[in-house]
Amino acid sequence: MKKFIVLVKKEIKELLTIQMILPLIIMVILFGFIGQIISKETEKFAAPQPILLMNQDAPDSLAIVSDVLKENNLAVSVFNQTDIAAAIVEAQSKRIPALLVIPEKFYQDLKNFQPQELSIYKIVQNFSLLASVKYNMVDQAIKGINSYFSDEWLKEKVSFIEPASLKNPVGAKEFVNINDKTAEVPFSLVMGFIQKQTTFIPIVLFLVIIMAAQMVAMAVANEKENKTFEILLSSPINRKTIIFAKLVGAGIVALLFAATYMVGFSSYMNGVTGGALSGSAGAGITGSLQALGVVVTPMGYVFLGLSLFLGVLVALAIAIILGILADSVKSVQAVTTPLMILILLPYFLITFTDFGALTPAVKWLIYAIPFSHPFLAVGKLMVQDYAFIGAGIIYQLAVFLFFVVLAAKIFSSDKILTLKLNFKKKR
Amino acid sequence: MQKALEVKNLHKNYGNIQAVESVSFDINENEIFALVGPNGAGKSTILKIVATILSPTSGEVFINGEDIHRNADHIRRMISYLPEEAGAYKNLTGLGYLRFMADIYADNASQKKEYLEFAEEISDLKSRLKSKIATYSKGMTRKLLLARTVMSRPKLAILDEPTSGLDVMNAYEIRTVIKKLAKAGMAVLLSSHNMLEVEFLSDRLALINKGVIKASGTAKELKMQNQAENLEEVFMKIAL
């Protein structure tokens, strides 16, 4: 046991170098920083957005349009001249994203049931995604103006029916069913909640498995190239102890990295989705989500943690063997490529496709890949399908033991020194 | 007297390639025995088999009278192996590396202390032991590794090309240390393709080519038998 601890300590010291830690810390700070910026920008967009209004019609038009724009969360500034070029310059100088021009006889002609056209000038000063939100708000406001005047027309022509009922005679109550549970809640809110809870878990898992595998394969290849392996193999240590120390050392470092990534991603996600389900909207759907059984329990997190941990361990056990196969440290990238594919395939298929709709052959292929199970567990966690997650964990454990035994066999034989993908230099 | 090492009729094949063929030799306590031959002669393979890293295809190896394949774990406590051009863990300091290896070999704290003191003395790296190995020159790394190899005072030290790639001064210092250790009771099996080094260091030697021992004895005996002025000449006469 003493030798095992000594070896684990050595592994951790070798892996936790300043070159490894520094980029990780920078990444966490950067993610938090980006999250904060996005959060602040989102808050800015929640406030009324400015719009410049030029009226070429009677004052009545200005009052009506201005009120509708304000109802649609726009802050109206009125430009009192009739020169459009001057209005554009004014909007540019005040960083107002849109200019709305009310034409002559606008209100009078509408009263006479003649369709009218407003002119909208969108003043583009950058092409960011968030900036486009401002223009969408203007489009929404135009819809609001249309709705206002169509209501007016309906009140005039079909006064015995409420305009709202006339426009939408059929309403919809939305129910969501998951397994045997049904609740009245919009599907978009359920999806929003699930994505908020789980979006970053597959990303973290993907990064950690790849990083841990590369790390341990690199460590093994490095030991082989530097011949420190030969020194260890000729010393009085059981060879299984060497393998387990490598697994545990890399496992500890991988978990540390996973936790750091989690912190980084969660602070980023909090910034991006911050407050999305807080307040009255959040309180409103909490009951519905509970009724649907879409709740992450502490037990769920334990199962997910186990699945994640075993995923990392399987990757480490395979990476040890791949590290032995590497001809040199430089060839680690090449020998670990099949492992990367085994991680990428389930990640993309489970995250970006409708897994339930895949053919049985593809589904079983995905089930056979041990790294699929943590990705699958994320979804199953929400509906407390612990039997599925548990079966996945048992399968992962079996695969892990298989590769550990295989690694032990290689360590106990000549293959530890002779096994190479480049057979040209066999001796 | 008990032999420190006995190798009997050793064969080693890598697939279809015969790396070692019918090799037999022995080493007494306090003796330095050298395997001399060109690159690819099979020297390193023999050393790795004796170091319990590789298994022989056939043949027997005894260390202090014990079959190395019957009780490899026990054998590994009596031997210590220094591979050719080996490195060390670059993120550790020299002292950190010696501590790590002492922890592996020592049974208790006082033994660890004793091993460390001996290694510090042999390495002669003084305050540089506190520097990271990544900052060491080739000669310093080799001295550190030699100190690590002998720190537990093994019955048999197995040294693969101990001075390979070193400058004259570093090579000389390492040879002097090896001689001193052998005088103090350690048996040494070393490999080299440097005939002058072997003549200076070894008590006895075996000339090996293409996996076969062509001749063995003291340097003086081999030179006399082959009417040669030096070992290089002997090797050229025997090997060709």
Interface residues (C-beta under 8 A of the other chain):
Chain A: K2 K3 V6 K10 K13 E14 T17 E225 N226 K227 T228 E230 I231 L233 S234 S235 P236 I237 N238 S413 D414 I416 L417 T418 K426 R427
Chain B: Y14 G15 I17 A19 G40 T45 K48 A51 T52 I53 L54 S55 D73 R76 R77 I79 S80 Y81 L82 P83 E84 E85 A86 G87 A88 Y89 N91 L92 G96 F100 M101 D103 I104 Y105 L145 R148 I158
